[in-house]
Amino acid sequence: MKHPQFIATIGSTAKAGIDQLEVRLQGQLSGRVRDLQLCVGEYGITLRGVARTYYAKQLAQHAVMRETQLPIAANEIEVC
């Protein structure tokens, strides 16, 4: 089942809005996640990038949750 709020929001969310969100999140994360990308799909946002710790990965997920009402489909940030 699709999240109804996600369906309404995705129709009005432009690529430029996602790009701006990525920039804001990079600032909030203070460089803890490199190459942060937010990919909007049918079921929500997928986070991608590279972090040095699981804590940084978790911080990124919580930052996205604070900034948007879209559901998080997956957190694919690689920890290495």
C-alpha positions in Angstrom: 0.0 0.0 0.0 1.3 3.4 -0.9 1.6 6.2 1.6 -1.2 8.7 0.6 0.8 11.8 1.7 3.8 10.6 -0.3 1.6 10.4 -3.5 0.4 13.9 -3.0 3.8 15.3 -2.3 5.8 13.6 -5.0 3.6 15.1 -7.7 4.6 18.6 -6.6 8.2 17.9 -5.6 10.6 18.9 -8.4 14.2 17.7 -8.9 15.4 21.1 -7.8 13.7 20.7 -4.5 15.4 17.4 -3.9 18.8 19.0 -4.8 18.2 21.8 -2.4 17.3 19.3 0.3 20.5 17.4 -0.3 22.5 20.6 0.1 20.7 21.5 3.4 21.3 18.0 4.7 25.0 18.1 3.8 25.3 21.3 5.9 23.5 19.7 8.8 25.6 16.6 8.7 28.9 18.6 8.7 30.5 16.3 6.1 29.8 13.1 8.0 28.2 11.6 4.9 30.0 11.9 1.6 28.2 11.9 -1.8 24.8 12.1 -0.1 22.0 11.4 -2.7 18.3 11.3 -2.1 16.5 9.1 -4.7 12.7 9.5 -4.9 10.9 6.3 -5.9 7.5 4.9 -5.9 7.5 4.0 -2.2 9.6 6.9 -0.8 13.1 8.3 -0.5 16.2 6.1 -0.7 19.3 7.5 1.0 22.7 6.8 -0.7 26.2 7.9 0.2 29.2 6.9 2.3 29.7 7.4 6.0 32.6 6.4 8.3 30.2 5.4 11.2 26.8 3.8 11.7 26.0 6.8 13.9 26.5 9.2 10.9 24.3 6.9 8.8 21.6 7.2 11.5 22.0 11.0 11.8 21.4 11.3 8.0 18.2 9.3 8.3 16.9 11.4 11.1 17.8 14.6 9.3 15.7 13.4 6.3 12.8 12.5 8.6 13.0 16.1 10.1 13.1 17.8 6.8 10.4 16.0 4.8 7.1 14.1 5.3 8.1 11.6 2.6 8.6 8.0 3.9 12.1 6.5 3.8 12.0 3.5 1.6 15.7 2.5 2.3 18.9 3.7 3.9 21.6 2.5 1.6 24.4 4.7 3.0 27.5 2.6 3.0 29.6 2.5 6.2 33.3 2.0 5.6 
